[in-house]
Amino acid sequence: MNANILQTPIDYLKGVGPNRADLLRKELGIHTYQDLVNFFPNRYLDKTRFYKINELQRNSAEVQVVGKITHIRSVEQKRGKRLVADFIDETGKMELVWFRGQKWIRENLKINTPYVIFGKTNWFNGLFSMPHPEMESVEEYKKQLRTAMQPIYPSTEKLVKSGITNRVINKLMQQLFIETKGKFYDTLSEEITSELKLIPKAEAVFNIHFPQSQELLAKAQFRLKFEELFYIQLQLLIKNMLQKQKIKGFVFEEIGQNFSEFYKNHLPFELTGAQKKVIKEIRADLGSGAQMNRLLQGDVGSGKTIVALMSMFIALDNSFQACLMAPTEILAIQHYNGLVELCKDLDTSIYLLTGSSKTKARREIHETLENGEIDILIGTHALLEDKVKFKNLGLAVIDEQHRFGVAQRAKLWRKNQVPPHILVMTATPIPRTLAMSLYGDLDISVIDELPPGRKPIKTVHRYDSNRLKVFAFIKDEIKKGRQVYVVYPLIQESEKMDYKDLMDGYESIAREFPDEQISIVHGQMKSDAKDYEMDRFVRGETQIMVATTVIEVGVNVPNASVMIIESAERFGLSQLHQLRGRVGRGAEQSFCILMTGHKLSNDSKIRLETMTATNDGFEIAEVDLKLRGPGDIMGTQQSGVLNLKIADIVKDNDILKLARHHAMRILKGDPSLSLEKNKVLRFTYAQLAKHKNIWNYIS
Ligand SMILES: Nc1ncnc2c1ncn2[C@@H]1O[C@H](COP(=O)(O)OP(=O)(O)OP(=O)(O)O)[C@@H](O)[C@H]1O
């Protein structure tokens, strides 16, 4: 059909006056005919069944009844007037009730005329009533386009109050199909539709709004979900491809002195197969001539640091510098200490730059960095400052992507004329499919194996009432020479209470363990004090570390074998998993004890059960994704990608995989989509790029 008609402003649709047009635009973002077509129902009601009044059940879902009004009256009540109509069929009587719009209803309802009513019923004083029923005369009802399943559209209170009910939307949709004659071009190629047995576009769009049967509805949903995910994948893959073609990277061909010397003589342990595999992937990227943008996912303690170091060695071997950016000062310091230790027998120059570096040291670093004397610079956001200029930055490693946004990544890019290679490391595994849809522009490597000899952490859930037993357990562990973390939540809204809990906890531990040395670390401490306390714990001078979640990411004390998490029900799953990952880093059996009160929400229960059932970060991430939804997990900055109209990234995981598979296959055979058979894909893709909205291309 003529694509232009779908661009017609919604004001022109019969039945839409200026007021409605305004509401549709403001409340639902519907500006054109096309926007209305793409306004999909979020559920369907089975309207094939008509109930008799004597068949109605209490607590049933919405029901549909045919009958007549015999009498209408106004009833005064404390909270105002309401309008009540007696409604009968041959089996009994019920009431219809309105609290608003009474005048209009009174004037328009006809006594003794057959109506079809639809809505939820209440049971009161021995009678069923239906507040604000949707209703139309049987005569009207017969004229309308009937569907087995009635679509229910997302709505807002304002819309309903302004009279744009579901029925109105439904009528507008009918009108739209009349005006457009229901013809829609297909937007997928013949090859895909026949291979996947997809129904044609026009049929899908019609059945999504006017399902003719359950089966056709399912087919329509499948087709439209596939299409949505397919074009997102196509877009991400093309973006990735173009980036690789366009953005030339430094070619690191040399594997030289630093890398080989370290690998042969200084590696403190045998690399795991997964570490080797990932290093290989990175080496291939660095030598490919394109700029690397790689996401390195590895569960807590899987050994990402050594991979980062060896990648940085490749940069050094090719006469470039490298940097590593961490989200917190504690982590930056820890990385610094760790890398200095690993490189102690090499002459690699490694420096640390954080917000608390003194002016003099800072100036020195700025100078030596610019003249190339520094090989590896480790730090926090401080690295992003304009004053920090490298002589030639070849590789930037970013630890914990979540805390840094895409903007920061871009800032690192601009540190050089030619953008440096980028390796993003994250210890919070993102389910693969989600990662695929969010980071289409990043290649992904996964370390899916833990170093040998690690014993799975034993995790248990204990109620606060069992605290004494927990204390006894801690005592035993300390006797064996181990160290213990006790972590308290710190949530901004209840900061004061949380600090009180932390301090109370600290005091009771101090009382309970008079012979032990205790460290305390929380966000309100000066960083000097924090470092001092951390350091004492790292060196084994203190046995117990009482802390808030500042220790969440990356802290590495292999001798610590017990993690107690207080008020565990208040933490999210990935946070619990991160915290647990602070133990189990040495050869000893480690434990994680999740402490809670007795009152637990359902979600909290699922979180605790998941934690006690598995140590696998990917499995945990999947559950987390289901509980919280993708937007929440990734933060708002990426959620645009997830602004899906019909597909659900969690529930439609299989369709996503299928879509990705097909997008990849097609691009592999025809990267520029120039073959005749892919013409429709190219056209649709171009529309999509033009409108920056997946659904604006439908024509
Ligand atoms: N192949 C290996 N064999 C034995 N030990 C290893 C191996 N790789 C790493 N390790 C050790 O495992 C511990 C965890 O490694 P690392 O700190 O790099 O983990 P990570 O992936 O950064 O985890 P997190 O994100 O939790 O910090 C370190 O003590 C490290 O020395």
The ligand as an SDF file (V2000), in Angstrom:
LIG
                    3D

 31 33  0  0  0  0  0  0  0  0999 V2000
   44.9660  -19.9440   36.4420 N   0  0  0  0  0  0  0  0  0  0  0  0
   44.9940  -19.6930   37.7330 C   0  0  0  0  0  0  0  0  0  0  0  0
   45.3830  -20.6350   38.6040 N   0  0  0  0  0  0  0  0  0  0  0  0
   45.4030  -20.3950   39.9320 C   0  0  0  0  0  0  0  0  0  0  0  0
   45.0670  -19.2370   40.4920 N   0  0  0  0  0  0  0  0  0  0  0  0
   44.6550  -18.2510   39.6770 C   0  0  0  0  0  0  0  0  0  0  0  0
   44.5920  -18.4190   38.2690 C   0  0  0  0  0  0  0  0  0  0  0  0
   44.1480  -17.2750   37.7170 N   0  0  0  0  0  0  0  0  0  0  0  0
   43.9370  -16.4240   38.7330 C   0  0  0  0  0  0  0  0  0  0  0  0
   44.2410  -16.9850   39.9050 N   0  0  0  0  0  0  0  0  0  0  0  0
   44.1130  -16.3800   41.2420 C   0  0  0  0  0  0  0  0  0  0  0  0
   42.7250  -16.2880   41.5260 O   0  0  0  0  0  0  0  0  0  0  0  0
   42.4350  -15.1350   42.2570 C   0  0  0  0  0  0  0  0  0  0  0  0
   41.3560  -14.3410   41.5640 C   0  0  0  0  0  0  0  0  0  0  0  0
   41.8590  -13.7810   40.3870 O   0  0  0  0  0  0  0  0  0  0  0  0
   41.4310  -12.3260   39.9410 P   0  0  0  0  0  0  0  0  0  0  0  0
   41.5540  -11.3780   41.0680 O   0  0  0  0  0  0  0  0  0  0  0  0
   42.0970  -12.0150   38.6750 O   0  0  0  0  0  0  0  0  0  0  0  0
   39.9250  -12.6180   39.7000 O   0  0  0  0  0  0  0  0  0  0  0  0
   38.8880  -11.7220   38.9970 P   0  0  0  0  0  0  0  0  0  0  0  0
   38.3990  -12.4490   37.8170 O   0  0  0  0  0  0  0  0  0  0  0  0
   39.4680  -10.3690   38.8130 O   0  0  0  0  0  0  0  0  0  0  0  0
   37.7380  -11.7140   40.0490 O   0  0  0  0  0  0  0  0  0  0  0  0
   36.9900  -10.4920   40.6930 P   0  0  0  0  0  0  0  0  0  0  0  0
   36.1850   -9.9260   39.6160 O   0  0  0  0  0  0  0  0  0  0  0  0
   36.2060  -11.1380   41.7550 O   0  0  0  0  0  0  0  0  0  0  0  0
   38.0670   -9.6160   41.2000 O   0  0  0  0  0  0  0  0  0  0  0  0
   43.7310  -14.3890   42.4100 C   0  0  0  0  0  0  0  0  0  0  0  0
   44.2500  -14.6590   43.6930 O   0  0  0  0  0  0  0  0  0  0  0  0
   44.6050  -14.9650   41.3170 C   0  0  0  0  0  0  0  0  0  0  0  0
   45.9600  -14.9080   41.6530 O   0  0  0  0  0  0  0  0  0  0  0  0
  1  2  1  0
  2  3  1  0
  2  7  2  0
  3  4  2  0
  4  5  1  0
  5  6  2  0
  6  7  1  0
  6 10  1  0
  7  8  1  0
  8  9  2  0
  9 10  1  0
 10 11  1  0
 11 12  1  0
 11 30  1  0
 12 13  1  0
 13 14  1  0
 13 28  1  0
 14 15  1  0
 15 16  1  0
 16 17  2  0
 16 18  1  0
 16 19  1  0
 19 20  1  0
 20 21  2  0
 20 22  1  0
 20 23  1  0
 23 24  1  0
 24 25  2  0
 24 26  1  0
 24 27  1  0
 28 29  1  0
 28 30  1  0
 30 31  1  0
M  END
$$$$
